[in-house]
Amino acid sequence: MKRRDLETRLRRAGCYMKREGGSHSLWVNPLTGVVEAIPRHSEIKEPLARKILRSMGVE
């Protein structure tokens, strides 16, 4: 999955980026308080993308 697509899905669910790091970005779901690290690669493997979406409460 493209990182851009993952970020779009997170934004639509109400999540926002807390901060940018060197190799990861921290995203927060304000409804649940869950913070998840998103790798800063242009392509994110599908199992990892699904895990991130599931833990953020998007899927």
PDB file of N, CA, C and O in Angstrom:
ATOM      1  N   MET A   1       0.850  -1.171   0.000  1.00  0.00           N
ATOM      2  CA  MET A   1       0.000   0.000   0.000  1.00  0.00           C
ATOM      3  C   MET A   1       0.895   1.232   0.000  1.00  0.00           C
ATOM      4  O   MET A   1       1.908   1.273   0.699  1.00  0.00           O
ATOM      5  N   LYS A   2       0.525   2.212  -0.768  1.00  0.00           N
ATOM      6  CA  LYS A   2       1.274   3.461  -0.785  1.00  0.00           C
ATOM      7  C   LYS A   2       1.065   4.198   0.535  1.00  0.00           C
ATOM      8  O   LYS A   2      -0.034   4.195   1.090  1.00  0.00           O
ATOM      9  N   ARG A   3       2.113   4.820   1.023  1.00  0.00           N
ATOM     10  CA  ARG A   3       2.026   5.565   2.277  1.00  0.00           C
ATOM     11  C   ARG A   3       0.970   6.654   2.177  1.00  0.00           C
ATOM     12  O   ARG A   3       0.227   6.902   3.127  1.00  0.00           O
ATOM     13  N   ARG A   4       0.910   7.292   1.038  1.00  0.00           N
ATOM     14  CA  ARG A   4      -0.064   8.362   0.799  1.00  0.00           C
ATOM     15  C   ARG A   4      -1.495   7.836   0.979  1.00  0.00           C
ATOM     16  O   ARG A   4      -2.332   8.518   1.570  1.00  0.00           O
ATOM     17  N   ASP A   5      -1.777   6.631   0.473  1.00  0.00           N
ATOM     18  CA  ASP A   5      -3.111   6.043   0.604  1.00  0.00           C
ATOM     19  C   ASP A   5      -3.433   5.714   2.062  1.00  0.00           C
ATOM     20  O   ASP A   5      -4.557   5.922   2.520  1.00  0.00           O
ATOM     21  N   LEU A   6      -2.447   5.206   2.776  1.00  0.00           N
ATOM     22  CA  LEU A   6      -2.637   4.890   4.197  1.00  0.00           C
ATOM     23  C   LEU A   6      -2.935   6.165   4.983  1.00  0.00           C
ATOM     24  O   LEU A   6      -3.840   6.180   5.817  1.00  0.00           O
ATOM     25  N   GLU A   7      -2.184   7.228   4.724  1.00  0.00           N
ATOM     26  CA  GLU A   7      -2.408   8.492   5.422  1.00  0.00           C
ATOM     27  C   GLU A   7      -3.786   9.061   5.101  1.00  0.00           C
ATOM     28  O   GLU A   7      -4.438   9.632   5.975  1.00  0.00           O
ATOM     29  N   THR A   8      -4.228   8.914   3.872  1.00  0.00           N
ATOM     30  CA  THR A   8      -5.557   9.394   3.484  1.00  0.00           C
ATOM     31  C   THR A   8      -6.637   8.665   4.271  1.00  0.00           C
ATOM     32  O   THR A   8      -7.573   9.286   4.774  1.00  0.00           O
ATOM     33  N   ARG A   9      -6.505   7.347   4.377  1.00  0.00           N
ATOM     34  CA  ARG A   9      -7.489   6.562   5.133  1.00  0.00           C
ATOM     35  C   ARG A   9      -7.493   6.956   6.608  1.00  0.00           C
ATOM     36  O   ARG A   9      -8.552   7.018   7.232  1.00  0.00           O
ATOM     37  N   LEU A  10      -6.306   7.223   7.166  1.00  0.00           N
ATOM     38  CA  LEU A  10      -6.231   7.637   8.567  1.00  0.00           C
ATOM     39  C   LEU A  10      -6.886   9.003   8.762  1.00  0.00           C
ATOM     40  O   LEU A  10      -7.628   9.201   9.724  1.00  0.00           O
ATOM     41  N   ARG A  11      -6.619   9.945   7.858  1.00  0.00           N
ATOM     42  CA  ARG A  11      -7.215  11.280   7.968  1.00  0.00           C
ATOM     43  C   ARG A  11      -8.740  11.212   7.883  1.00  0.00           C
ATOM     44  O   ARG A  11      -9.434  11.886   8.645  1.00  0.00           O
ATOM     45  N   ARG A  12      -9.262  10.409   6.965  1.00  0.00           N
ATOM     46  CA  ARG A  12     -10.720  10.274   6.822  1.00  0.00           C
ATOM     47  C   ARG A  12     -11.361   9.725   8.091  1.00  0.00           C
ATOM     48  O   ARG A  12     -12.523  10.008   8.380  1.00  0.00           O
ATOM     49  N   ALA A  13     -10.602   8.941   8.845  1.00  0.00           N
ATOM     50  CA  ALA A  13     -11.116   8.368  10.088  1.00  0.00           C
ATOM     51  C   ALA A  13     -10.957   9.331  11.271  1.00  0.00           C
ATOM     52  O   ALA A  13     -11.337   9.003  12.395  1.00  0.00           O
ATOM     53  N   GLY A  14     -10.393  10.525  11.016  1.00  0.00           N
ATOM     54  CA  GLY A  14     -10.247  11.511  12.078  1.00  0.00           C
ATOM     55  C   GLY A  14      -8.894  11.507  12.761  1.00  0.00           C
ATOM     56  O   GLY A  14      -8.692  12.253  13.720  1.00  0.00           O
ATOM     57  N   CYS A  15      -7.966  10.691  12.295  1.00  0.00           N
ATOM     58  CA  CYS A  15      -6.628  10.644  12.885  1.00  0.00           C
ATOM     59  C   CYS A  15      -5.797  11.823  12.371  1.00  0.00           C
ATOM     60  O   CYS A  15      -6.095  12.394  11.322  1.00  0.00           O
ATOM     61  N   TYR A  16      -4.771  12.169  13.112  1.00  0.00           N
ATOM     62  CA  TYR A  16      -3.880  13.241  12.689  1.00  0.00           C
ATOM     63  C   TYR A  16      -2.441  12.886  13.030  1.00  0.00           C
ATOM     64  O   TYR A  16      -2.179  12.057  13.902  1.00  0.00           O
ATOM     65  N   MET A  17      -1.500  13.538  12.318  1.00  0.00           N
ATOM     66  CA  MET A  17      -0.082  13.293  12.555  1.00  0.00           C
ATOM     67  C   MET A  17       0.364  14.126  13.755  1.00  0.00           C
ATOM     68  O   MET A  17       0.182  15.343  13.785  1.00  0.00           O
ATOM     69  N   LYS A  18       0.947  13.454  14.737  1.00  0.00           N
ATOM     70  CA  LYS A  18       1.427  14.149  15.934  1.00  0.00           C
ATOM     71  C   LYS A  18       2.787  14.779  15.672  1.00  0.00           C
ATOM     72  O   LYS A  18       3.017  15.945  15.993  1.00  0.00           O
ATOM     73  N   ARG A  19       3.696  13.985  15.078  1.00  0.00           N
ATOM     74  CA  ARG A  19       5.024  14.522  14.758  1.00  0.00           C
ATOM     75  C   ARG A  19       5.724  13.639  13.741  1.00  0.00           C
ATOM     76  O   ARG A  19       5.374  12.472  13.565  1.00  0.00           O
ATOM     77  N   GLU A  20       6.708  14.206  13.081  1.00  0.00           N
ATOM     78  CA  GLU A  20       7.552  13.486  12.121  1.00  0.00           C
ATOM     79  C   GLU A  20       8.857  13.130  12.824  1.00  0.00           C
ATOM     80  O   GLU A  20       9.438  13.947  13.537  1.00  0.00           O
ATOM     81  N   GLY A  21       9.298  11.918  12.613  1.00  0.00           N
ATOM     82  CA  GLY A  21      10.585  11.500  13.138  1.00  0.00           C
ATOM     83  C   GLY A  21      11.540  11.246  11.989  1.00  0.00           C
ATOM     84  O   GLY A  21      11.225  11.563  10.842  1.00  0.00           O
ATOM     85  N   GLY A  22      12.690  10.686  12.277  1.00  0.00           N
ATOM     86  CA  GLY A  22      13.664  10.404  11.239  1.00  0.00           C
ATOM     87  C   GLY A  22      13.229   9.283  10.315  1.00  0.00           C
ATOM     88  O   GLY A  22      13.401   9.373   9.100  1.00  0.00           O
ATOM     89  N   SER A  23      12.669   8.230  10.883  1.00  0.00           N
ATOM     90  CA  SER A  23      12.274   7.087  10.061  1.00  0.00           C
ATOM     91  C   SER A  23      10.798   6.734  10.202  1.00  0.00           C
ATOM     92  O   SER A  23      10.301   5.878   9.470  1.00  0.00           O
ATOM     93  N   HIS A  24      10.079   7.383  11.138  1.00  0.00           N
ATOM     94  CA  HIS A  24       8.661   7.107  11.355  1.00  0.00           C
ATOM     95  C   HIS A  24       7.902   8.407  11.621  1.00  0.00           C
ATOM     96  O   HIS A  24       8.488   9.409  12.030  1.00  0.00           O
ATOM     97  N   SER A  25       6.613   8.374  11.387  1.00  0.00           N
ATOM     98  CA  SER A  25       5.710   9.462  11.764  1.00  0.00           C
ATOM     99  C   SER A  25       4.759   8.908  12.804  1.00  0.00           C
ATOM    100  O   SER A  25       4.313   7.766  12.695  1.00  0.00           O
ATOM    101  N   LEU A  26       4.445   9.706  13.811  1.00  0.00           N
ATOM    102  CA  LEU A  26       3.507   9.270  14.842  1.00  0.00           C
ATOM    103  C   LEU A  26       2.135   9.828  14.528  1.00  0.00           C
ATOM    104  O   LEU A  26       1.968  11.037  14.364  1.00  0.00           O
ATOM    105  N   TRP A  27       1.149   8.941  14.444  1.00  0.00           N
ATOM    106  CA  TRP A  27      -0.232   9.307  14.173  1.00  0.00           C
ATOM    107  C   TRP A  27      -1.075   8.985  15.389  1.00  0.00           C
ATOM    108  O   TRP A  27      -0.823   8.000  16.082  1.00  0.00           O
ATOM    109  N   VAL A  28      -2.079   9.816  15.651  1.00  0.00           N
ATOM    110  CA  VAL A  28      -2.936   9.671  16.824  1.00  0.00           C
ATOM    111  C   VAL A  28      -4.395   9.584  16.386  1.00  0.00           C
ATOM    112  O   VAL A  28      -4.836  10.319  15.502  1.00  0.00           O
ATOM    113  N   ASN A  29      -5.132   8.678  17.015  1.00  0.00           N
ATOM    114  CA  ASN A  29      -6.578   8.642  16.867  1.00  0.00           C
ATOM    115  C   ASN A  29      -7.147   9.334  18.105  1.00  0.00           C
ATOM    116  O   ASN A  29      -7.086   8.768  19.196  1.00  0.00           O
ATOM    117  N   PRO A  30      -7.703  10.547  17.967  1.00  0.00           N
ATOM    118  CA  PRO A  30      -8.169  11.289  19.146  1.00  0.00           C
ATOM    119  C   PRO A  30      -9.361  10.639  19.842  1.00  0.00           C
ATOM    120  O   PRO A  30      -9.598  10.896  21.022  1.00  0.00           O
ATOM    121  N   LEU A  31     -10.108   9.808  19.135  1.00  0.00           N
ATOM    122  CA  LEU A  31     -11.267   9.153  19.756  1.00  0.00           C
ATOM    123  C   LEU A  31     -10.842   8.072  20.735  1.00  0.00           C
ATOM    124  O   LEU A  31     -11.462   7.908  21.785  1.00  0.00           O
ATOM    125  N   THR A  32      -9.781   7.326  20.397  1.00  0.00           N
ATOM    126  CA  THR A  32      -9.338   6.221  21.245  1.00  0.00           C
ATOM    127  C   THR A  32      -8.042   6.538  21.994  1.00  0.00           C
ATOM    128  O   THR A  32      -7.720   5.874  22.979  1.00  0.00           O
ATOM    129  N   GLY A  33      -7.304   7.538  21.538  1.00  0.00           N
ATOM    130  CA  GLY A  33      -6.028   7.874  22.160  1.00  0.00           C
ATOM    131  C   GLY A  33      -4.878   6.995  21.714  1.00  0.00           C
ATOM    132  O   GLY A  33      -3.780   7.089  22.263  1.00  0.00           O
ATOM    133  N   VAL A  34      -5.111   6.142  20.726  1.00  0.00           N
ATOM    134  CA  VAL A  34      -4.070   5.227  20.238  1.00  0.00           C
ATOM    135  C   VAL A  34      -3.057   6.013  19.411  1.00  0.00           C
ATOM    136  O   VAL A  34      -3.426   6.824  18.561  1.00  0.00           O
ATOM    137  N   VAL A  35      -1.769   5.762  19.673  1.00  0.00           N
ATOM    138  CA  VAL A  35      -0.678   6.361  18.912  1.00  0.00           C
ATOM    139  C   VAL A  35       0.030   5.237  18.169  1.00  0.00           C
ATOM    140  O   VAL A  35       0.369   4.212  18.760  1.00  0.00           O
ATOM    141  N   GLU A  36       0.253   5.429  16.877  1.00  0.00           N
ATOM    142  CA  GLU A  36       0.881   4.391  16.045  1.00  0.00           C
ATOM    143  C   GLU A  36       2.001   5.022  15.225  1.00  0.00           C
ATOM    144  O   GLU A  36       1.859   6.133  14.714  1.00  0.00           O
ATOM    145  N   ALA A  37       3.114   4.302  15.103  1.00  0.00           N
ATOM    146  CA  ALA A  37       4.247   4.741  14.288  1.00  0.00           C
ATOM    147  C   ALA A  37       4.062   4.233  12.861  1.00  0.00           C
ATOM    148  O   ALA A  37       3.857   3.039  12.645  1.00  0.00           O
ATOM    149  N   ILE A  38       4.133   5.142  11.889  1.00  0.00           N
ATOM    150  CA  ILE A  38       3.989   4.808  10.477  1.00  0.00           C
ATOM    151  C   ILE A  38       5.365   4.970   9.832  1.00  0.00           C
ATOM    152  O   ILE A  38       5.941   6.056   9.906  1.00  0.00           O
ATOM    153  N   PRO A  39       5.908   3.927   9.204  1.00  0.00           N
ATOM    154  CA  PRO A  39       7.219   4.057   8.562  1.00  0.00           C
ATOM    155  C   PRO A  39       7.187   5.096   7.444  1.00  0.00           C
ATOM    156  O   PRO A  39       6.158   5.279   6.794  1.00  0.00           O
ATOM    157  N   ARG A  40       8.294   5.764   7.222  1.00  0.00           N
ATOM    158  CA  ARG A  40       8.360   6.800   6.205  1.00  0.00           C
ATOM    159  C   ARG A  40       8.893   6.248   4.889  1.00  0.00           C
ATOM    160  O   ARG A  40       9.759   6.860   4.266  1.00  0.00           O
ATOM    161  N   HIS A  41       8.386   5.104   4.466  1.00  0.00           N
ATOM    162  CA  HIS A  41       8.710   4.519   3.170  1.00  0.00           C
ATOM    163  C   HIS A  41       7.595   4.881   2.209  1.00  0.00           C
ATOM    164  O   HIS A  41       6.462   5.105   2.636  1.00  0.00           O
ATOM    165  N   SER A  42       7.892   4.941   0.926  1.00  0.00           N
ATOM    166  CA  SER A  42       6.838   5.253  -0.039  1.00  0.00           C
ATOM    167  C   SER A  42       5.868   4.090  -0.183  1.00  0.00           C
ATOM    168  O   SER A  42       4.698   4.303  -0.503  1.00  0.00           O
ATOM    169  N   GLU A  43       6.327   2.869   0.044  1.00  0.00           N
ATOM    170  CA  GLU A  43       5.486   1.679  -0.053  1.00  0.00           C
ATOM    171  C   GLU A  43       5.524   0.948   1.294  1.00  0.00           C
ATOM    172  O   GLU A  43       6.596   0.649   1.819  1.00  0.00           O
ATOM    173  N   ILE A  44       4.341   0.668   1.841  1.00  0.00           N
ATOM    174  CA  ILE A  44       4.236  -0.048   3.111  1.00  0.00           C
ATOM    175  C   ILE A  44       3.588  -1.395   2.816  1.00  0.00           C
ATOM    176  O   ILE A  44       2.561  -1.459   2.141  1.00  0.00           O
ATOM    177  N   LYS A  45       4.183  -2.461   3.315  1.00  0.00           N
ATOM    178  CA  LYS A  45       3.667  -3.805   3.039  1.00  0.00           C
ATOM    179  C   LYS A  45       2.255  -3.956   3.588  1.00  0.00           C
ATOM    180  O   LYS A  45       1.920  -3.415   4.642  1.00  0.00           O
ATOM    181  N   GLU A  46       1.434  -4.704   2.852  1.00  0.00           N
ATOM    182  CA  GLU A  46       0.013  -4.866   3.175  1.00  0.00           C
ATOM    183  C   GLU A  46      -0.240  -5.375   4.603  1.00  0.00           C
ATOM    184  O   GLU A  46      -1.100  -4.821   5.288  1.00  0.00           O
ATOM    185  N   PRO A  47       0.480  -6.415   5.081  1.00  0.00           N
ATOM    186  CA  PRO A  47       0.198  -6.870   6.454  1.00  0.00           C
ATOM    187  C   PRO A  47       0.437  -5.771   7.494  1.00  0.00           C
ATOM    188  O   PRO A  47      -0.320  -5.655   8.457  1.00  0.00           O
ATOM    189  N   LEU A  48       1.472  -4.976   7.305  1.00  0.00           N
ATOM    190  CA  LEU A  48       1.753  -3.895   8.246  1.00  0.00           C
ATOM    191  C   LEU A  48       0.691  -2.806   8.139  1.00  0.00           C
ATOM    192  O   LEU A  48       0.254  -2.270   9.157  1.00  0.00           O
ATOM    193  N   ALA A  49       0.274  -2.475   6.925  1.00  0.00           N
ATOM    194  CA  ALA A  49      -0.764  -1.451   6.739  1.00  0.00           C
ATOM    195  C   ALA A  49      -2.068  -1.895   7.402  1.00  0.00           C
ATOM    196  O   ALA A  49      -2.731  -1.093   8.060  1.00  0.00           O
ATOM    197  N   ARG A  50      -2.440  -3.165   7.232  1.00  0.00           N
ATOM    198  CA  ARG A  50      -3.660  -3.677   7.866  1.00  0.00           C
ATOM    199  C   ARG A  50      -3.555  -3.627   9.380  1.00  0.00           C
ATOM    200  O   ARG A  50      -4.524  -3.290  10.060  1.00  0.00           O
ATOM    201  N   LYS A  51      -2.374  -3.964   9.919  1.00  0.00           N
ATOM    202  CA  LYS A  51      -2.156  -3.938  11.369  1.00  0.00           C
ATOM    203  C   LYS A  51      -2.294  -2.514  11.907  1.00  0.00           C
ATOM    204  O   LYS A  51      -2.898  -2.298  12.957  1.00  0.00           O
ATOM    205  N   ILE A  52      -1.731  -1.546  11.182  1.00  0.00           N
ATOM    206  CA  ILE A  52      -1.818  -0.150  11.602  1.00  0.00           C
ATOM    207  C   ILE A  52      -3.270   0.312  11.592  1.00  0.00           C
ATOM    208  O   ILE A  52      -3.738   0.915  12.557  1.00  0.00           O
ATOM    209  N   LEU A  53      -3.982   0.031  10.504  1.00  0.00           N
ATOM    210  CA  LEU A  53      -5.381   0.446  10.405  1.00  0.00           C
ATOM    211  C   LEU A  53      -6.242  -0.203  11.487  1.00  0.00           C
ATOM    212  O   LEU A  53      -7.114   0.445  12.067  1.00  0.00           O
ATOM    213  N   ARG A  54      -5.996  -1.476  11.754  1.00  0.00           N
ATOM    214  CA  ARG A  54      -6.767  -2.201  12.774  1.00  0.00           C
ATOM    215  C   ARG A  54      -6.496  -1.624  14.154  1.00  0.00           C
ATOM    216  O   ARG A  54      -7.429  -1.427  14.933  1.00  0.00           O
ATOM    217  N   SER A  55      -5.236  -1.348  14.472  1.00  0.00           N
ATOM    218  CA  SER A  55      -4.917  -0.847  15.812  1.00  0.00           C
ATOM    219  C   SER A  55      -5.414   0.589  16.013  1.00  0.00           C
ATOM    220  O   SER A  55      -5.699   0.999  17.138  1.00  0.00           O
ATOM    221  N   MET A  56      -5.516   1.352  14.911  1.00  0.00           N
ATOM    222  CA  MET A  56      -6.026   2.723  15.010  1.00  0.00           C
ATOM    223  C   MET A  56      -7.548   2.749  15.025  1.00  0.00           C
ATOM    224  O   MET A  56      -8.143   3.806  15.233  1.00  0.00           O
ATOM    225  N   GLY A  57      -8.184   1.610  14.809  1.00  0.00           N
ATOM    226  CA  GLY A  57      -9.643   1.548  14.849  1.00  0.00           C
ATOM    227  C   GLY A  57     -10.294   2.006  13.556  1.00  0.00           C
ATOM    228  O   GLY A  57     -11.454   2.420  13.564  1.00  0.00           O
ATOM    229  N   VAL A  58      -9.569   1.940  12.445  1.00  0.00           N
ATOM    230  CA  VAL A  58     -10.103   2.396  11.166  1.00  0.00           C
ATOM    231  C   VAL A  58     -10.847   1.279  10.463  1.00  0.00           C
ATOM    232  O   VAL A  58     -11.905   1.526   9.885  1.00  0.00           O
ATOM    233  N   GLU A  59     -10.333   0.062  10.490  1.00  0.00           N
ATOM    234  CA  GLU A  59     -10.994  -1.052   9.813  1.00  0.00           C
ATOM    235  C   GLU A  59     -11.949  -1.770  10.724  1.00  0.00           C
ATOM    236  O   GLU A  59     -12.590  -2.736  10.310  1.00  0.00           O
TER     237      GLU A  59
END
